[in-house]
């Protein structure tokens, strides 16, 4: 069964950093494009970051540009979302998405 497992979420003060991981099983992560989404309470799920299959193209939601970086480690078969300069409005459940498969999500809370 294809599976994506996110980790790395947690509670961090404003201005802090987190690195989210998306470990893939029964799926070769660098064979597909990968996306990170987030969903805050009472809001719709939104696309945060995207990396193309080749890795040559990356796209970010405007509010995270310059703060978040999407990447992949092909040896570890894992995707990442490095999040710096976190803000309270970044608080949400974060999901990775690859080839039609969603991970279970990881909670990120930015609060002092």
PETA-V978599 format. One line per field, one symbol per residue. burial: b if it has 16 or more other ideal C-beta (glycine too) atoms within 10 Angstrom, else e. A space follows every 10 residues. Layout:
burial: ???
This chain:
burial: eeebebebbe ebeeeeebeb bbbbeeeebb ebebbbbbee eeeeeeebbb beeeeeeeeb eeebeeebbb ebeeeebbbb bebeebeeeb bbbbbbbbee eebebbebeb ee
